[in-house]
Amino acid sequence: MIVSLSRAVLLALGTCLLCLPAPPAEAQRRTASAPADKANRLNALYAQYWDALMKLDPLQATLQGDARYNDQLPNTLSLAFRQQYLEFNQEWLARAEAIGADGLQGQDLLSYQIFVRDTRAALAGRDHPAWMLPVNSYYNPATIIALLGSGAGAQPFNTVKDYENWSRRSLGIPTLFNQAIDNMRQGIAAGVVQPRALMEKVLPQLDAVLAADTAQDSLFWGPIRAMPEEFSAADRERLSAEYQRMIDNRILPAYRALRGFIATEYLPACRDSDGLGALPGGAALYAHNIVQYTTISQDPQQLHQLAQAEVTRLQGEITSTLRSHRIRGRRERAIHALHTDKAHALPSAQALVQAYQQAGRELAAPLAAVMPALELAPLQILPLDASRALTASAVSYQPPAGNDQPGTLRINTHELASRPRWAITQQYLHEALPGHHLQLGQRGNGSALPRFRRYTGDTAFVEGWGLYAEALGQELGLYDQAHEQLGYLHASLLRTARIVIDTGLHAQGWSRQQAAQYLQKEADLSAADAALEVERSLAMPGQALSARAGEWQLRKLREHARQALGEQFDLRQFHAEILRDGSLPLDILQGKIQRWIDSQTATPSTPAE
């Protein structure tokens, strides 16, 4: 009966169409190609948007490797710029929404969703008082300028024009620093100021820049010391004289003014409280930060309780592991030995690199059961350049520079005693396979995506996947030695405890002493390490949540897919679906996975006979 009715409806519709004049061929082509035309229009819009954004924020352009505006430093802290940025996002959001998402699929739909989401998020930031807090010990204009001007950052110093670019860019430093001072003065008047303990750490940072007696002793003289030999004698003399004037008369006076303001005016006005919750509008700002860092809306109270419960669970696992392996002593003693026993170190830099290479060979077979069959670039494992060893992490991953290039796992061989062999499996899983290399090392990875997606990423997704990859090692039994299991469990414990103290500080009214004591007692950290963790949470509220929240969301999506698909669920297919479209905000990833589940469970219609 249903089939007959369908036939009847189709026949009726067909008859009606026969009675209507046929649309012109050009109209038929427009109808058929409408989604493709819309996608092309949106891609053109994204390209225009990115170029306009780089022009609006030249410093961001430099950090992205776009050299077109390396001579410019606008006053991004000013009210005028904030208004301009607001209108910029309003304009581009309206232009994208005027085109709309109807008919878009695949990457085109994802690009639209991400663009609209991110632009709305940028607009949401206007409602919060973060602009009155431009300086802290982890992020402020002074540290950015020092990094760029010393030659150790993204500002290039390879050609004469590069040197001239920085000289012209430095013209904006006094204005930018004076604006930071003005914003902080407005913060004092509004009661929106940093914790005193945090700002006390800023003064030594500024003092380090101001310690030089002459321009030649300054860190800003670094580019002159490293001036390429092919520069002519006239250029070398001219640039040296220009840089001396720039440093003596422009840069260092701006640092002295900022330092003097913080020491004499700002510090006395700083608050004795610690978390954002103590500020006017602080709770809303923290909620905004959580969304920015984790890309999903989450209640800080629930996160706090969830993390506390997870800390307790992990502590129990550590205790059980100690007992099962007959390791005597209390948990904190075993964890301390884990990180200090020199017996865990390898004998040479070569042995350390070879150990990672061996781990890759040994892990290939068990990982094949869960890794999707993606076309990956080769992976090379090399020691890190010695010049970067002091400030680099133990292991780092560099995606392929092009379609014909390998991905690279760099091993920091400095201070071998701090590179324990028990960490190798965990770090390989996180940084290489099935971690960042599987995620970022796909052939042609992202080359067709709009630049706003290629050149940006979501920490919650990228690092969340890295932690998820570590957890797969636990699930698959790849941590087969006691110290490997303890190392993984303690790392997870620490990451979870960071969420407890972050939400504790900013949503529960915890003091920094309370947060530090929690880390010492529950995560077995030293007093010095606990203090550093607390300082980071004070300086970047919500940042500590991103990776672990990303891992939890990935596991939540996997369990949802497993329940929805039942026997149809295939872990490799799920991983392929997570990874195939590049970095995604977790709320958009959730919708994408739901569409994938729906496509897997859709019952094909039976053709009528």
Secondary structure, DSSP 8 states (H G I E B T S, - for coil): -HHHHHHHHHHHHHHHHHHS----HHHHHHHHTHHHHHHHHHHHHHHHHHHHHHHH-HHHHHHTT-GGGTT----TTSHHHHHHHHHHHHHHHHHHHHH--TT--HHHHHHHHHHHHHHHHHHHGGGSGGGG----SSS-HHHHHHHHHTTSSSS--SSHHHHHHHHHHGGGHHHHHHHHHHHHHHHHHHT---BHHHHTTHHHHHHHHHT-SSGGGSGGGHHHHT--TTS-HHHHHHHHHHHHHHIIIIIHHHHHHHHHHIIIIIHHH-BS--SGGGSTTHHHHHHHHHHHHHSS---HHHHHHHHHHHHHHHHHHHHHHHHHTT--S-HHHHHHHHHH-GGGS-SSHHHHHHHHHHHHHHHHHHHHTTS----B--EEEEE--GGGTTTS-SEEEE--SSTTS-EEEEE--SSGGGS-GGGHHHHHHHHTTTTHHHHH-BTTTTTTS-HHHHS---HHHHHHHHHHHHHHHHHTT---SHHHHHHHHHHHHHHHHHHHHHHHHHHS---HHHHHHHHHHHS---HHHHHHHHHHHHHSTTGGGHHHHHHHHHHHHHHHHHHHHGGG--HHHHHHHHHTT----HHHHHHHHHHHHHHHH--------
